[in-house]
Amino acid sequence: VGNPKILVRFSKAGKVRFTSHRDVARIWERALRRVALPVAYSEGFSPRPKISYGLALPTGYESAGEYLDVELDREKAESLQLRDGPEGDLRERLNQVLPEGIRVQAIAPLERGGESLQQAVIACTWAIEVDGADSAEVEVWASGILDAEEILVERERKGKKVTDDVRPLVHSLDVSGSPGDGVQLTAVLGTQPRALRPTELLEARLEGTSGSTHPPLSARSVCRMKQWMLRESQESQESQESQESRNQTKITQGDARVEPLSVDAGPAALVETRA
């Protein structure tokens, strides 16, 4: 019998958004020690806690749904209480020791096996507050993005400059807001085979059909609202396909998306939250 695992969902907001992914990992290691959670450790000369993190959140971004999974020492974890209780609420105990701006939203047991969070998540929903543009300008920009056959973005990979077509990773764009409240762009962006960041999309320059150029946009704030994976039944069906075909199916079939863990419910295998 292997060690049990738990899945933790948390938010990141306020000044802590400027904390890097690596520093957030250190914060979690310290918090888990402070609540005396029996985390399992790797073997060898430099044992490390068995904690796996989801997709890295760019520094400066907020999030309403980040994830990590923790492997527990089976013998020490038998008496662990995950449900709410007067003294044994793990979520509340963690929130008491975590810094302001990081809050645990839900905790649930995690079945062993299957893909890691970084492999399972196939898209993210982003809330982007656009700076220096009105709703009409943003709508024109969004239409240009959605009508484009390709969107070429220059990236660096292993020290070399490469150009990727990121158009297949733009699932949907929605513009809302009023002149007084500011313009918000809601974007669902794919993560496979490589995640498209909101800033990469906003900075893309598009040539219009008349030769005009759609200028890039800038963001005042960015928040990751949701992370999406495929329903368990859909995963099983696709396991018989090639990895390349499977990634493409994940990108295009948004109607089968679920969150890894709902705020007030269980993991995706137990509760389905449709996009």
Residue, then its C-alpha position, 0 to 999 in steps of 0.5 A: v500500500g502506497n502513501p496517501k496524497i491530498l490535493v490542496r486548492f489555494s488563492k494568491a492575491g494582494k502584495v503576495r502576488f509579487t512572490s515568485h513561484r520558488d518562494v511560494a514553494r518555500i512558504w508551503e514547506r514552512a507552513l506544512r511543517r508548522v501544522a505538523l502535517p506528516v509529509a513524506y520525504s524522498e530518500g538519499f543524502s538530501p531528502r526533500p518533501k514530496i510536494s508537487y505544484g501545478l502550473a507556475l503562476p507568473t510573478g505579479y499575477e493573482s489567482a483564484g485557484e492554484y493547486l499543489d498535491v502533498e504525499l503523506d507518510r502513511e503510518k503517521a497520517e492515519s489519524l489525519q482529519l481533513r473534514d471540518g471540525p472544532e480543532g482538526d480542520l486542516r484548512e483552517r490551521l494552514n490559513q492561520v500560518l500562511p502569509e496574508g494573501i495566500r488562503v486555502q480554499a479546499i482540501a481533498p484526498l487524491e487518488r494515486g496514479g494518473e497524470s501530474l497537475q502540470q500534465a492534466v491541466i489543459a487550459c486556464t481562464w484569465a481575468i485581465e484588466v486592460d490598461g489604456a484602451d476603451s471597450a471598443e478598441v479591445e473588442v476590435w483587438a479581440s476580433g482580430i485575434l479570433d479571426a486570425e489564421e495564425i498568431l506568431v509569438e517569438r519565445e526563447r527555448k533552451g537559449k534559442k529564439v523560436t517562433d510559435d503559432v499560438r492561435p490554437l491556444v486561444h479558446s475564447l475571448d470575452v470583453s466586458g466593462s464600462p468606461g467608468d469601471g474599466v475594461q475586462l478581458t476574459a480569456v481561456l488560453g490553452t496550456q498544451p504543449r506549452a502554455l500561452r501567457p496572457t502577456e504573450l497574447l496581449e503583446a501580439r501584433l496582428e496585420g489587418t486585412s487592409g494592411s493596418t496593424h492592431p497594436p498590442l495591449s497592456a494589462r493593469s492586472v491579471c488573475r487566473m480564475k480557473q484551471w481546467m482538465l478533462r473529465e475522467s471519462q474523456e481521459s480514459q477514452e483518449s488514453q488509447e490515442s497518440q500523445e500528439s492527437r490527445n493534446q489537440t483533442k484537449i485543446t479543442q473540446g472545451d465542453a468536457r472541462v472540469e476543475p481539478l478541485s472545486v472550492d466547496a466540493g471534491p476533486a474532479a473525479l467526484v464532482e464535475t464543474r462544466a465550463 
